[in-house]
């Protein structure tokens, strides 16, 4: 049995196919929270497959620059495939808790659905603040609760059958509390901290359409799912189906992100 959720090369390969449309919907809110504007130099940390970096490029224009960085070389390679031909973008493997960039290097820092995976989120935020120029803003997005998540709810369903995964599954929702997020930003020295909540309902033609990407190993939940014994996979699938209220027809999935930002 696995003892950790699977964040490996295969997860990177399947992420966009499975979940990009959900993440992309919330991207404008993240960029606005960071006050991203034309001409800025932006750091996208925990870039994943480069979705936030791509969205930022659409705002900053030719005069700006985006640095897309991730701890995972596999994710950086997927981001490179998305962004590699763009002149005003650079990519790097970076530890968000120990960034290699000099102080005051960026006008804005964004982190989409990444901070909750940092072993020490406060240290990560302190690094975000360090590399920001005076007056610049950092903004993060995080999941709130399992019942208003798209795919990460599956982690908890798996963990109920594989208890060794429960700690890792709960981590995904560990920063969803508004007061905790505000405390982290203020503890890292940010001023003018703002918290917002955005919710959207995604319609799918069927539960099978939704779960297909998981059964194909899409993203970390999918990679963990396909590693399980057949009887556990069946039990997890049925549990998620019941949680989503599947009746054999179209389904709606409510997804909620918490966004936090602060000024250096």
Order of alpha helices (4+ residues) and beta strands (2+ residues): alpha-beta-alpha-beta-alpha-beta-beta-alpha-beta-alpha-alpha-alpha-beta-alpha-alpha-alpha-beta
